[in-house]
Amino acid sequence: MTIISIQTPRHVPTPRGAALGAWAFQAIRKLISRLSTARQQHREHQGYATRVGDAANVRRYAQQVMQYDARFAAELFSAADRHEYFGR
């Protein structure tokens, strides 16, 4: 004769504060994600502002050089345009 024993595990209660801990972890994770996104956007904006400033300096220089060498000035203008829109 064969005997089959079936055991049922006893119920383990949810630890106290587990729901609060999970909520806090999720809130902190969302906050870190938002801060990371904001920081990345700020860096991109800062980089773009720097590129625009550099391009403006090159354009000013190109206007000064235009009376001596128009082809070189045209190259500088096109380089400034490429530099300003690099990364978009």
N, C-alpha and C positions, 0 to 999 in steps of 0.2 A: 504494500500500500504506500502511496506517495502522499507526502504532506506538503502543502504549499502555505507558506507564511507570507502574509501581506502586511507590511508595516506602513503606517501612515505617519509622515513627519509631523511633529508638533508645530503648532503655529508660532512663528517668531514675530513679535510686534515690531512695528516700524520704530526706529530709534527716535528719541525725543529730539526735536529741533532739526530733523532731516529736511522737512519742507522749508523751514526758514533758511537753512544752510544752502539748499538748492536755489532758492529765490535770490539769496545774497550773491551766490556765485554767478548766476545768470546776469544779475544787475551789474556786477563788476565787469564781467566779460563784455557786455554791451557798452559800458562806459569806456573801457579800453579800446574797443573797436571804433567808437566815435572819435575818441581823441587821436587815434592813429590815422583815421581818414582825414581829420581836420589838419593834422600835422603834414600829411602828404600833400594836401591841397595847398597849404601855405608854402611849402617848399617849391611846388610847381609854379605858384604865382610869383614867388621871389625870383626863381630862375628866369621866368618870362620877363619880369621887370628889369632884371640885369641885362638880358639879351636886347631888350628894347633900348636901354641906355647905351649899350655898346654900339648898337646899330646907328643910333643918333650921332654918336661921336664920329663914327666912320663917315656918315653922310656929311657932317660939317667939314671934315677933312677933305672929302671929295669935292665939295664946293670951293674950297680954297685952292685945290690943285687943278680945278677945271680950266682955268685960264692958261695954264702951262701945258697940260696934257689931257685932252678930252677923253681919249680912249682909256687911259688909266682911271680917270674919274668915273667913267661908265662902269668899269670893272669894280671899282669900290662901291658904287651904288648897288650893283647886283649882288656883291658879296654881303652888303648890309642887309639886303632883302632876304637872302638865303639864311643869314645868321638869325635874323629876327623871327623867321617862321620855322626854324629848325625845331623839331620836337613836337610840332602840332599835329 
